[in-house]
């Protein structure tokens, strides 16, 4: 059977690093308060010349280089983002142009922080359906553009950045030993919209709007929803937490990551954590963490890796990949 195998990973971060202490003159908070409640110590903030498209392009080029491929080898680009350069066209098309691609096709995927997980499963379907042989899957965000910098409950949480992977069609035997995407579970529930949303949009206010979040409500639902899709993915693949080599969760809050891993019985040493370095980068979160763990050689060929994310909507999902 056809499997979607990861050929390369890449990342891109804005030049500016904003430490927790930098907020102390802006809102009523402190480095200690932020670190204790979230695990975040710093985040990257995009300059005026750094956009979702430019960061996505840089991450894509890094992933292509890591894979030993060029844009000519790519059939499809799927970009997960909630902060596109324009209302339309899709920012994926702009990245396609930046890469010099005049073939294939490209589109954006909007599932907020779950976007990359949704995008990987979508790319996998295109590959297994025979419509693409190689796909660039990118998560790129500039959440700093939609933050209310006077709201201390949200402005300290988010950062900007991009991560990417190259997926390529490969042959498998249809077993858990195959390399590539092995199983996935996706969910959404629109009844939770008001708990995490942006209060603007073309069809409602005609403005970009700002991010609004009921932090306690999000935290209350997060662990249960995350474990739900992960257990469904384990069941589909016929494995348990003990079989995992690495758990790469959405990097939103260290307490959510720790609680989820504990509830699932995933050992602490198997969890990849980058929230301290990047903050919550929404759809860029999982591919950024992947890129770090691949670059430092924690994740290596043959490892069983679980990706997981939850975002506004709510949306949530998990993907199991044999590296």
Buried (B, 14 or more C-beta within 10 A) or exposed (E): EBBBBBBBBBBBBBEBEBEBBBBBEEEEBEBEBBBEBBBBBBBBBBEEEBBBBBBBBBBBBBBBEBBEBEBEBBBBBBBBBBBBBEEEBBBBBBBBBBBEBEEBBBBBBBBBBBBBBBBBBBBBEBBBEEEBBBBBBBBBBBBBBBBBEEBBBBBBBBBBBBBBBBBBBBEBEEEBEBBBBBBBBBBBEEEBEEBBBBBBEEEEEEEBBBBBBBBEEBBEBBBEBBBBBBBBBBEBBEBEBEEBBBBBBBBBBBBBBBBBBEBBEBEEEBBBBBBBBBBBBBBBBBBBBBBBBBBEEBBEEEBBBBBBBBBBBBBBBBBBBBB
